[in-house]
């Protein structure tokens, strides 16, 4: 029912935009496109330059309306339309000097981040926040303290986010070194479950103040700990998993199955020998050592392919 109401509102909003643009002289039908909201927006954006040519007092409302509809679309359909809208805006302001200060850019990114969070688009919101924090320098990183704190909490809270090492490279996040929030992030980047449990025991009120779920943190840290173990060893016994992940014996297999579903680790359960056989695991951190491993693997594949090619050439000549 809720989706039907939202769809109806979007259709009405698109229809109003069509009517307004047509009244301004745009060559656009007042009837909504049969292809759905995506095609409607494509037509609207194509025609929106009619209200950008003059100092139209309603231009801000029109742009806000278009952006609000863009945020409703599926992520894979947003990019091309967003680029089209940006091209229209840039073309309409050719020859003018846009005085977009760094403060205005930060404000714009914050607004976009909050809008994406409200629309429950956590992945897109996280990318915007990282872009915002990445725009700070050593000189002004301290000004992004609140943003850095919010970025860490949002990432930890997101049930689909498991990799956090890129956050540690951001200057505003580095500015938080020595504080509890930075210590907590470091545990999720490279620590084990036992480290988180100890942190929680000493800072329970702090975890609660962040609005984080201890149970959800435990599940995420169990997965991250398993990922670290899987990188170090291709076989892990049930006993080791039970101890390191603080699980009762009957919950080990169910946990491994759930872990595989996240696609962060690929492994098989050997019930006979009571162990887990790992075929692949995502690295929690990706530094110089991981780049070297990747280089060695690619170089090995290259050599193998060369040998295969030479063998095929030899066969073709006989």
N, C-alpha and C positions, 0 to 999 in steps of 0.2 A: 504493500500500500504506500509506504513512504517513498519508494523509488518512483512509483507512478505519479505521485504528487510533485516530486522534484522534476520529473520529465515534463510534466504539464507546464510547470512554471518556466522551465527553460525554453519550451516551444513558444510560450507567450512572450517571453523576453526577446527571443530572436525575431518574432513577428513585429514587435514594437520597433526594434532596431531597423528592420527592413523598411517599415513605413516611414520612419524618420529620415533615413538616408534617401529614400525615394522623393520625399518632400524637399530635400536639398538639391535635387536634380540628378541623383545617381541613377544609372541604368540598372535597376534591380527590381525584381518582382516583389510584390508584397506578400506573395504566397510562400509558405515555408517549403524548403526543398524536400523531395521525397526520399532523399538519401540519408536523412537524419541530421542531427545537430552538427556533426562534423562538416557536412557539405554546406549546411546553413552558414556556419561560421566562415567557411572559405569564401562564400559569396559576399558576406557582410564585410570581411576584411578587405576583399578586392575593391569594394565600393566605398570604404570608409574615408578615402582621401578627400571626398567632397566636403567634409566638415573640418578638414585640416588646413584647407587653403586660406580660410579667413580666420579672424579672431572669434570663432564661434564660442559663445558662452557655455554651450552645452557639450563642448568637445570632451571635457573631463568626465562627464557622466557617461558619454558614449564609450570612451576608452575603458572606464571602470566596468561597464556592463559587458564589453567584449572580453575583458580579462577574467571576469567572474565566470563566464561561460567556458572559457578556455580551461579553467581549473576543474570543470566538471568532466571534461573529456578524459579518456584513457591516456596514460602517460605516453604511449607510443604514437598517439595522434596529435599530441600537443606541440612537439618540436617544430614540425614543418609550418604549422599555422602561426606559432610564435615568431618564427623567422620572417614570415610574410608580413606580420603586423609590424615588426621592427623595421623592415625595409620600407614600409609605407611611412612610418614616423620619421625615419632618417631622410627619406626623399623629400618629405614635406618641409623639412627644416634645413635643406641644403642652402649653404651660403650664410647661415646664421651661426653665431658662436654659442655653443652650449656650455654654460658655466656649471658643469656638474662637479662640485667639489667632492673631496673624499668623504666629508661628513654627510653630504646628500646621498652619495653612493651607499654608505653604510646604512643610512635610514631606509633607503629603497630596498636593500637586501633584507633588512629586518622585517619590513612589511611583507615582503614576498615569503619569507620564512614562516611568519605567523599565519599567513593565508593558507600555506600548504599544510601546516600543522592542523589548522581548523578543518581542512578537507581530508584529514587523515592520510595524507600522502607523505608518510614518514621518510621514505627513501629520497624523494625529491627535496624535502625540507632539509634533510641532513646534508645534501650536496650544496645547497644554498648557504647553510651555516658554515660549512668548511670554506666555501668561497669567501664569505664575509671575514672569517678569522684569518684566512690567508692573505687578505689585503692589508693587514696591519704590519707595521715594522717594529724593530727593536725600540724605537723612540716612543711609539704610541701604543704598544701592546698592553700596557697597564690599563688603558682606557676600555679595553674589551673584556675586562674581568667578568662581568655579568654574562656576556655572550659566551665566553669560554666555559663558564660553569654550566650554563644552560645546555650547551652543546654536548658536554660530557654526560650529563644526566639523561638527556634525550637519547643518546646513543646506547647507554646502558639499559635504559628502560625498553627500547625497541626489541621485541622478541625475535626479529629477523636479522638483527645485527650481531655479528660475532667477532669481527675484526676491528681493532681499535688502535693499532700501532701508528697509523697515519695521523692520529690526533696529537700524539706526543711531539710531532715535528712542528706544529703550529705555534707561532711565537706567543700568542695570548695564553695558550695552554701551558707552555713552558714557564710563563710568568707565575703560574700557580704552584710551582715546585715547592715542596715543603708543607703544603696544606693537605688536609685530609682528602679533599676531592681528587687531588693529583695522585696521592698514594693509592686511592681506590682504583683509579683508572689504570695505574701501573700494574696492579694485581690482575685486572681483566686483560691487560696486554700480554703479560708473560708469567703471571703467578699461577700457583696451583690452588685447588679447592681448599686445602688446609690453610693457606695464607689468607684466603677470604674469610674462612670461619673464624680465624684468630682476630682479624680486623673487625668483624661483626661483633664478636664478644666484647671487644674494647670500645666499640663506637656504635652501639645499637641505636642510640638516640639520633646520631648523625644520619645513619641510613634511613631511619624513619622520617627525618626532616626533609630528605630529598624526595620523598614520595616513592621510593623504590620498594619493591616487594622482595623480602628476604628469600622467600621460597623460589621466586623466579630467578633471583641472583644465583641461588644454589644450583638450579638446573642448568643455567648458562655456564657457570664455572665448572660443573661436571663435564659438560661437553668440551669446553676449552681445555680442561685437564686431559681428557681423552685424546683430543687432537694433538696435544704436545707429546703424549706417550706414544701415539701412533707414528709420529714423525721419527722418534728415537728408536722404536722397535717395531718390527713387522708382525710380531706375535706377542700378545699380552694375555696372561692367564686370568681366569675368573677371580682367583684369590687376590691378585694384584689390583684388579679393577674394583673389587669389593672394598679393599682397604683404602686405595687412593681416592675413590669416589664416594666413600662413606655410604655404601649401599648394603642392604640386607641381601643375602644370597639369592633369594627368589626374584629380586628386582633387577639383577644384572642383565639378563638377556633382554628384558623389555626395554631397558635403558639403551642398550646397544642398537636395537631396532629403531628406536626413536632418533638416535644420533645419526644413523644412516639416512633417515628421511630428510634431515637438514641438508644433505649433500655436502657437508663439511668434511666428512670422513666416509670412506668406503671400506667395508670389511665384511667378513663372513664369520659366523659362529660355528665353532667346532665343539659340539656338545660332548662328543666322546672323550676328547682330550681336555675338555673344559678350558678352552682358550678362544681368543679372537684373532683371526688372521687378517691383517691389514693389507689392502691393495693400494690405497692412496689416502692421504690426509692433507688438508689445507694447512699451510704454515700460518701460525698466529702472527708471526713477525716476518718481514721480508727485508733482510739486510744484505751485507756484502757476501756472507756465506751462502745465502740462498741464491743470489745472482750467480755465484761461482758454480753452484750445483746445476743451475739452469743452463749455464754456458757449457758445462761438461756434458750434460745430457744431449743438448742440441748438437754439439760437436761429435758425440758418439753416433747419433742418428745420421749425421752427414757422412761419416766414414762408412757406416753400414750401407747406406744408399749407394755410395760410390762403388762399394764392393759388388752390390747387386747389379748395378749398371754395367760394370766391367764383365761380370759373369754372363749377363745377357748378350753383350757384344761378342764375347768369345763363342757363345753358342750359335749366334747368328752367322758367324764367319765359317763355321764348320759345315 
